[in-house]
Amino acid sequence: MRYNFMNDYNECAHERILEAIARVNRAQDDSYGLDSHCVHARALIQARLGGAGSDVHFLVGGTQANLTIIAASLKSYQGVVCAESGHINVHESGAIEATGHKVLTLPTTNGKITAEQIANHVAAHYADATAEHMVQPGMVYLSQPTEVGTVYSKDELRAISRVCLLYGMPLYVDGARLGNSFAAAGADVYLPELAKYTSAFSIGGTKMGALFGEALVINDPLLKKDFRYHIKQRGGMLAKGRLLGIQFETLFEDGLYDEIGRHAVTQAQRIAQGVQAKGYSLFVDSPSNQVFPILPRELLKTLTDDFGYAFWQVLDEENDVVRFCTSWATPPEMVDALLESIPKKS
């Protein structure tokens, strides 16, 4: 049996979510996210925000959530600052640019950007005598975890938040895999910290066991007004919104969201430890559910018959960086089989 470690949404959805949808399949309810399940799911999420009076919306997917909040936050002449590896820069087909806003990238070696980088970038813009002829940095975008599985600490998030406050820029965190960051070793950023230090953030469902959908949490009062108009206009509003409500209700009512993150991270870290025990190196030290081993190209040719993985980049003449990604459904025995298929480095 071939097993695919290419991404964390190979499977449809956690069985408890499918069962919950089946239980209420014939029941009628309101539409467009105003149904009883969305109301309950919002309350469950809000209860974990540490007392923040945040609004919670449910959108159909991650790209829709990102482009909707970013476009709603920026003036027409502004762009959004992010890591060069940021999802909005490399994996959303120019969705942000299609809204009329430029993505302003900063270099990174580990997926993260720093408060100092952001401050220097913004200060340099305003110090330029021709600033008004250029796109103004108007917002900051982070991914938690990042695209290479690294995780921002509370100190890092707080420092970036201070820079954003200094320059009057909203801070948005894309949490497509947010539950995996909660389960990472040394994690100290959870929902209350995100509610405190960001203008808005998303809670991923698609990559965290749901069929589809993301929750968008808006903390900044200036962004709350009429936000449903933005969701509708940008194609993020689902007519049968209860399907989103049921899913997030199930994820958050009895700890399933955290359970999914713990399982995925545990299996990924087993892979990381296993390949290192065989003598191979990791491209980046990722504590979440994505690991990036450096493996010989000849070995990868033999692995491909039994295991799927994502090619990341060429390292040198003999080795490639690849990604193994785990999910709520990754069987421990498949991790065992993968590790058994990797010989010790000679």
One Martini backbone bead per residue (centre of mass of N, CA, C, O) as a GRO file, in nm:
protein
  346
    1MET     BB    1   0.094   0.037   0.025
    2ARG     BB    2   0.051   0.367  -0.051
    3TYR     BB    3   0.183   0.660   0.115
    4ASN     BB    4   0.091   1.007   0.178
    5PHE     BB    5   0.316   1.297   0.270
    6MET     BB    6   0.250   1.568   0.114
    7ASN     BB    7  -0.006   1.632   0.304
    8ASP     BB    8  -0.289   1.750   0.536
    9TYR     BB    9  -0.537   1.685   0.286
   10ASN     BB   10  -0.594   1.389   0.173
   11GLU     BB   11  -0.824   1.370   0.344
   12CYS     BB   12  -1.135   1.456   0.415
   13ALA     BB   13  -1.244   1.374   0.728
   14HIS     BB   14  -1.333   1.354   1.026
   15GLU     BB   15  -1.561   1.140   1.154
   16ARG     BB   16  -1.699   1.339   1.355
   17ILE     BB   17  -1.785   1.534   1.133
   18LEU     BB   18  -1.951   1.347   0.955
   19GLU     BB   19  -2.147   1.265   1.181
   20ALA     BB   20  -2.256   1.549   1.245
   21ILE     BB   21  -2.375   1.602   0.964
   22ALA     BB   22  -2.562   1.351   0.952
   23ARG     BB   23  -2.744   1.417   1.202
   24VAL     BB   24  -2.840   1.715   1.047
   25ASN     BB   25  -2.912   1.691   0.741
   26ARG     BB   26  -3.250   1.739   0.763
   27ALA     BB   27  -3.214   1.995   0.900
   28GLN     BB   28  -3.319   2.311   0.951
   29ASP     BB   29  -3.168   2.636   0.870
   30ASP     BB   30  -2.990   2.887   0.848
   31SER     BB   31  -2.801   3.115   0.659
   32TYR     BB   32  -2.487   3.253   0.616
   33GLY     BB   33  -2.390   3.202   0.931
   34LEU     BB   34  -2.688   3.221   1.110
   35ASP     BB   35  -2.682   2.965   1.251
   36SER     BB   36  -2.668   2.761   1.529
   37HIS     BB   37  -2.380   2.644   1.478
   38CYS     BB   38  -2.226   2.909   1.442
   39VAL     BB   39  -2.300   3.028   1.713
   40HIS     BB   40  -2.165   2.804   1.880
   41ALA     BB   41  -1.881   2.813   1.756
   42ARG     BB   42  -1.821   3.101   1.835
   43ALA     BB   43  -1.846   3.060   2.141
   44LEU     BB   44  -1.617   2.852   2.167
   45ILE     BB   45  -1.393   3.039   2.066
   46GLN     BB   46  -1.440   3.287   2.252
   47ALA     BB   47  -1.380   3.121   2.520
   48ARG     BB   48  -1.051   3.105   2.420
   49LEU     BB   49  -0.963   3.439   2.420
   50GLY     BB   50  -0.940   3.579   2.710
   51GLY     BB   51  -1.190   3.805   2.678
   52ALA     BB   52  -1.217   3.879   2.401
   53GLY     BB   53  -1.412   4.089   2.164
   54SER     BB   54  -1.443   3.895   1.920
   55ASP     BB   55  -1.488   3.820   1.595
   56VAL     BB   56  -1.658   3.546   1.411
   57HIS     BB   57  -1.581   3.387   1.104
   58PHE     BB   58  -1.692   3.190   0.816
   59LEU     BB   59  -1.499   3.036   0.563
   60VAL     BB   60  -1.424   2.835   0.284
   61GLY     BB   61  -1.110   2.945   0.288
   62GLY     BB   62  -0.786   3.055   0.298
   63THR     BB   63  -0.772   3.251   0.060
   64GLN     BB   64  -1.031   3.403   0.131
   65ALA     BB   65  -0.938   3.500   0.406
   66ASN     BB   66  -0.686   3.655   0.322
   67LEU     BB   67  -0.801   3.850   0.102
   68THR     BB   68  -1.026   3.976   0.275
   69ILE     BB   69  -0.863   4.101   0.513
   70ILE     BB   70  -0.653   4.255   0.346
   71ALA     BB   71  -0.842   4.430   0.167
   72ALA     BB   72  -0.998   4.555   0.419
   73SER     BB   73  -0.724   4.693   0.553
   74LEU     BB   74  -0.650   4.844   0.288
   75LYS     BB   75  -0.542   5.076   0.101
   76SER     BB   76  -0.495   5.134  -0.235
   77TYR     BB   77  -0.164   5.211  -0.172
   78GLN     BB   78  -0.125   4.935  -0.028
   79GLY     BB   79   0.067   4.684   0.141
   80VAL     BB   80   0.197   4.356   0.229
   81VAL     BB   81   0.393   4.218   0.474
   82CYS     BB   82   0.630   3.942   0.409
   83ALA     BB   83   0.753   3.661   0.361
   84GLU     BB   84   0.890   3.516   0.084
   85SER     BB   85   0.741   3.230   0.182
   86GLY     BB   86   0.467   3.320   0.184
   87HIS     BB   87   0.164   3.217   0.089
   88ILE     BB   88   0.071   3.487  -0.057
   89ASN     BB   89   0.333   3.477  -0.250
   90VAL     BB   90   0.348   3.143  -0.358
   91HIS     BB   91   0.020   3.000  -0.310
   92GLU     BB   92  -0.218   3.230  -0.451
   93SER     BB   93  -0.211   3.335  -0.753
   94GLY     BB   94  -0.237   3.650  -0.688
   95ALA     BB   95  -0.478   3.730  -0.495
   96ILE     BB   96  -0.381   3.996  -0.377
   97GLU     BB   97  -0.320   4.144  -0.643
   98ALA     BB   98  -0.622   4.116  -0.745
   99THR     BB   99  -0.712   4.342  -0.520
  100GLY     BB  100  -0.466   4.578  -0.551
  101HIS     BB  101  -0.222   4.440  -0.385
  102LYS     BB  102   0.092   4.431  -0.258
  103VAL     BB  103   0.365   4.217  -0.202
  104LEU     BB  104   0.602   4.259   0.066
  105THR     BB  105   0.918   4.128   0.086
  106LEU     BB  106   1.114   3.925   0.311
  107PRO     BB  107   1.380   3.779   0.416
  108THR     BB  108   1.444   3.415   0.473
  109THR     BB  109   1.552   3.098   0.648
  110ASN     BB  110   1.276   3.010   0.852
  111GLY     BB  111   0.992   3.177   0.770
  112LYS     BB  112   1.072   3.424   0.936
  113ILE     BB  113   1.009   3.740   1.079
  114THR     BB  114   1.110   4.049   1.213
  115ALA     BB  115   1.082   4.337   1.380
  116GLU     BB  116   1.334   4.468   1.258
  117GLN     BB  117   1.269   4.428   0.962
  118ILE     BB  118   1.006   4.584   0.960
  119ALA     BB  119   1.109   4.853   1.068
  120ASN     BB  120   1.319   4.903   0.845
  121HIS     BB  121   1.127   4.896   0.606
  122VAL     BB  122   0.937   5.126   0.694
  123ALA     BB  123   1.147   5.346   0.749
  124ALA     BB  124   1.263   5.350   0.461
  125HIS     BB  125   1.013   5.447   0.323
  126TYR     BB  126   0.975   5.725   0.485
  127ALA     BB  127   1.280   5.825   0.412
  128ASP     BB  128   1.191   5.851   0.131
  129ALA     BB  129   1.144   6.106  -0.096
  130THR     BB  130   0.956   5.888  -0.286
  131ALA     BB  131   0.726   5.745  -0.124
  132GLU     BB  132   0.456   5.843  -0.283
  133HIS     BB  133   0.558   5.646  -0.539
  134MET     BB  134   0.497   5.408  -0.346
  135VAL     BB  135   0.429   5.136  -0.179
  136GLN     BB  136   0.269   5.109   0.119
  137PRO     BB  137   0.316   4.987   0.425
  138GLY     BB  138   0.000   4.849   0.583
  139MET     BB  139   0.086   4.543   0.657
  140VAL     BB  140   0.104   4.228   0.840
  141TYR     BB  141   0.220   3.893   0.758
  142LEU     BB  142   0.165   3.574   0.912
  143SER     BB  143   0.269   3.239   0.989
  144GLN     BB  144   0.094   2.976   1.198
  145PRO     BB  145   0.280   2.819   1.091
  146THR     BB  146   0.505   2.809   0.875
  147GLU     BB  147   0.606   2.685   0.565
  148VAL     BB  148   0.851   2.533   0.757
  149GLY     BB  149   0.721   2.487   1.066
  150THR     BB  150   0.766   2.728   1.219
  151VAL     BB  151   0.755   2.921   1.539
  152TYR     BB  152   0.618   3.167   1.706
  153SER     BB  153   0.673   3.353   1.969
  154LYS     BB  154   0.567   3.569   2.200
  155ASP     BB  155   0.800   3.769   2.174
  156GLU     BB  156   0.785   3.798   1.866
  157LEU     BB  157   0.488   3.886   1.846
  158ARG     BB  158   0.507   4.134   2.032
  159ALA     BB  159   0.724   4.288   1.871
  160ILE     BB  160   0.559   4.310   1.609
  161SER     BB  161   0.315   4.453   1.732
  162ARG     BB  162   0.467   4.712   1.812
  163VAL     BB  163   0.541   4.801   1.529
  164CYS     BB  164   0.252   4.818   1.422
  165LEU     BB  165   0.157   5.033   1.624
  166LEU     BB  166   0.364   5.252   1.552
  167TYR     BB  167   0.254   5.244   1.226
  168GLY     BB  168  -0.051   5.156   1.191
  169MET     BB  169  -0.054   4.831   1.153
  170PRO     BB  170  -0.187   4.557   1.074
  171LEU     BB  171  -0.208   4.221   1.220
  172TYR     BB  172  -0.173   3.907   1.047
  173VAL     BB  173  -0.267   3.558   1.105
  174ASP     BB  174  -0.201   3.256   0.950
  175GLY     BB  175  -0.389   2.950   1.064
  176ALA     BB  176  -0.404   2.683   0.890
  177ARG     BB  177  -0.199   2.525   1.127
  178LEU     BB  178  -0.245   2.611   1.427
  179GLY     BB  179  -0.270   2.343   1.599
  180ASN     BB  180   0.035   2.268   1.555
  181SER     BB  181   0.155   2.501   1.724
  182PHE     BB  182   0.036   2.413   1.999
  183ALA     BB  183   0.204   2.121   1.986
  184ALA     BB  184   0.467   2.243   2.003
  185ALA     BB  185   0.762   2.266   2.120
  186GLY     BB  186   0.754   2.555   2.326
  187ALA     BB  187   0.485   2.668   2.323
  188ASP     BB  188   0.327   3.027   2.374
  189VAL     BB  189   0.097   3.035   2.146
  190TYR     BB  190  -0.237   3.119   2.166
  191LEU     BB  191  -0.541   3.247   2.152
  192PRO     BB  192  -0.495   3.484   2.354
  193GLU     BB  193  -0.240   3.598   2.213
  194LEU     BB  194  -0.372   3.653   1.939
  195ALA     BB  195  -0.592   3.846   2.050
  196LYS     BB  196  -0.382   4.057   2.171
  197TYR     BB  197  -0.154   4.094   1.908
  198THR     BB  198  -0.385   4.109   1.693
  199SER     BB  199  -0.618   4.201   1.449
  200ALA     BB  200  -0.596   3.912   1.305
  201PHE     BB  201  -0.710   3.562   1.262
  202SER     BB  202  -0.672   3.224   1.174
  203ILE     BB  203  -0.858   2.905   1.172
  204GLY     BB  204  -0.793   2.609   1.066
  205GLY     BB  205  -0.958   2.333   0.887
  206THR     BB  206  -0.856   2.188   0.630
  207LYS     BB  207  -0.564   2.106   0.791
  208MET     BB  208  -0.762   2.006   1.066
  209GLY     BB  209  -1.008   1.784   0.966
  210ALA     BB  210  -1.170   1.924   0.764
  211LEU     BB  211  -1.327   1.963   0.472
  212PHE     BB  212  -1.360   2.283   0.521
  213GLY     BB  213  -1.243   2.581   0.628
  214GLU     BB  214  -1.247   2.901   0.813
  215ALA     BB  215  -1.157   3.097   1.085
  216LEU     BB  216  -1.224   3.445   1.155
  217VAL     BB  217  -1.048   3.667   1.370
  218ILE     BB  218  -1.157   3.982   1.504
  219ASN     BB  219  -1.006   4.245   1.707
  220ASP     BB  220  -1.038   4.500   1.548
  221PRO     BB  221  -1.282   4.736   1.549
  222LEU     BB  222  -1.218   4.866   1.259
  223LEU     BB  223  -1.279   4.571   1.109
  224LYS     BB  224  -1.581   4.486   1.182
  225LYS     BB  225  -1.734   4.663   1.006
  226ASP     BB  226  -1.904   4.510   0.755
  227PHE     BB  227  -1.757   4.228   0.697
  228ARG     BB  228  -1.974   4.063   0.542
  229TYR     BB  229  -1.946   4.216   0.280
  230HIS     BB  230  -1.662   4.117   0.214
  231ILE     BB  231  -1.721   3.816   0.206
  232LYS     BB  232  -1.926   3.823  -0.022
  233GLN     BB  233  -1.757   3.976  -0.241
  234ARG     BB  234  -1.504   3.746  -0.213
  235GLY     BB  235  -1.638   3.443  -0.191
  236GLY     BB  236  -1.660   3.338   0.138
  237MET     BB  237  -1.969   3.277   0.136
  238LEU     BB  238  -2.189   3.034   0.264
  239ALA     BB  239  -2.501   2.933   0.233
  240LYS     BB  240  -2.428   2.656   0.393
  241GLY     BB  241  -2.292   2.751   0.680
  242ARG     BB  242  -2.347   2.506   0.872
  243LEU     BB  243  -2.108   2.335   0.771
  244LEU     BB  244  -1.907   2.509   0.928
  245GLY     BB  245  -2.029   2.506   1.210
  246ILE     BB  246  -2.019   2.200   1.260
  247GLN     BB  247  -1.712   2.169   1.239
  248PHE     BB  248  -1.625   2.377   1.465
  249GLU     BB  249  -1.792   2.253   1.682
  250THR     BB  250  -1.644   1.979   1.682
  251LEU     BB  251  -1.348   2.087   1.723
  252PHE     BB  252  -1.434   2.269   2.009
  253GLU     BB  253  -1.620   2.104   2.225
  254ASP     BB  254  -1.383   1.840   2.295
  255GLY     BB  255  -1.070   1.878   2.179
  256LEU     BB  256  -1.009   1.798   1.876
  257TYR     BB  257  -0.813   2.011   1.772
  258ASP     BB  258  -0.581   1.935   1.970
  259GLU     BB  259  -0.565   1.635   1.901
  260ILE     BB  260  -0.481   1.669   1.606
  261GLY     BB  261  -0.218   1.823   1.657
  262ARG     BB  262  -0.074   1.612   1.832
  263HIS     BB  263  -0.067   1.382   1.629
  264ALA     BB  264   0.081   1.518   1.394
  265VAL     BB  265   0.335   1.604   1.550
  266THR     BB  266   0.426   1.333   1.655
  267GLN     BB  267   0.473   1.200   1.374
  268ALA     BB  268   0.672   1.409   1.260
  269GLN     BB  269   0.889   1.380   1.490
  270ARG     BB  270   0.950   1.088   1.426
  271ILE     BB  271   1.071   1.145   1.153
  272ALA     BB  272   1.293   1.340   1.236
  273GLN     BB  273   1.436   1.145   1.434
  274GLY     BB  274   1.476   0.908   1.234
  275VAL     BB  275   1.656   1.050   1.016
  276GLN     BB  276   1.876   1.132   1.216
  277ALA     BB  277   1.945   0.842   1.313
  278LYS     BB  278   2.043   0.778   1.003
  279GLY     BB  279   2.228   1.061   0.933
  280TYR     BB  280   2.039   1.293   0.867
  281SER     BB  281   1.935   1.607   0.771
  282LEU     BB  282   1.788   1.921   0.835
  283PHE     BB  283   1.688   2.214   0.690
  284VAL     BB  284   1.483   2.254   0.935
  285ASP     BB  285   1.364   2.337   1.259
  286SER     BB  286   1.068   2.162   1.305
  287PRO     BB  287   0.792   2.139   1.555
  288SER     BB  288   0.579   2.033   1.365
  289ASN     BB  289   0.404   1.876   1.076
  290GLN     BB  290   0.678   1.961   0.928
  291VAL     BB  291   0.939   1.800   0.740
  292PHE     BB  292   1.302   1.859   0.615
  293PRO     BB  293   1.479   1.649   0.460
  294ILE     BB  294   1.802   1.540   0.356
  295LEU     BB  295   1.820   1.356   0.049
  296PRO     BB  296   1.903   1.135  -0.165
  297ARG     BB  297   1.809   1.094  -0.487
  298GLU     BB  298   1.828   0.783  -0.501
  299LEU     BB  299   1.641   0.729  -0.259
  300LEU     BB  300   1.386   0.876  -0.366
  301LYS     BB  301   1.331   0.679  -0.601
  302THR     BB  302   1.251   0.439  -0.405
  303LEU     BB  303   1.032   0.578  -0.223
  304THR     BB  304   0.810   0.655  -0.438
  305ASP     BB  305   0.663   0.373  -0.450
  306ASP     BB  306   0.552   0.406  -0.126
  307PHE     BB  307   0.599   0.734  -0.099
  308GLY     BB  308   0.478   1.041  -0.046
  309TYR     BB  309   0.607   1.368  -0.141
  310ALA     BB  310   0.755   1.691  -0.118
  311PHE     BB  311   0.916   1.885  -0.314
  312TRP     BB  312   1.137   2.158  -0.248
  313GLN     BB  313   1.469   2.136  -0.307
  314VAL     BB  314   1.772   2.188  -0.424
  315LEU     BB  315   2.092   2.146  -0.283
  316ASP     BB  316   2.260   1.953  -0.481
  317GLU     BB  317   2.391   1.707  -0.683
  318GLU     BB  318   2.262   1.471  -0.465
  319ASN     BB  319   2.049   1.659  -0.305
  320ASP     BB  320   1.731   1.689  -0.138
  321VAL     BB  321   1.451   1.869  -0.041
  322VAL     BB  322   1.189   1.746   0.166
  323ARG     BB  323   0.840   1.679   0.244
  324PHE     BB  324   0.682   1.582   0.549
  325CYS     BB  325   0.328   1.532   0.609
  326THR     BB  326   0.096   1.544   0.871
  327SER     BB  327  -0.204   1.410   1.030
  328TRP     BB  328  -0.486   1.297   1.185
  329ALA     BB  329  -0.449   1.012   0.993
  330THR     BB  330  -0.171   0.921   1.065
  331PRO     BB  331  -0.020   0.626   1.081
  332PRO     BB  332   0.224   0.495   1.274
  333GLU     BB  333   0.294   0.255   1.077
  334MET     BB  334   0.381   0.446   0.841
  335VAL     BB  335   0.620   0.566   0.982
  336ASP     BB  336   0.768   0.304   1.025
  337ALA     BB  337   0.790   0.230   0.723
  338LEU     BB  338   0.949   0.474   0.632
  339LEU     BB  339   1.198   0.432   0.820
  340GLU     BB  340   1.266   0.145   0.712
  341SER     BB  341   1.326   0.265   0.409
  342ILE     BB  342   1.566   0.413   0.551
  343PRO     BB  343   1.883   0.414   0.535
  344LYS     BB  344   2.176   0.434   0.645
  345LYS     BB  345   2.428   0.642   0.644
  346SER     BB  346   2.749   0.596   0.489
   0.00000   0.00000   0.00000
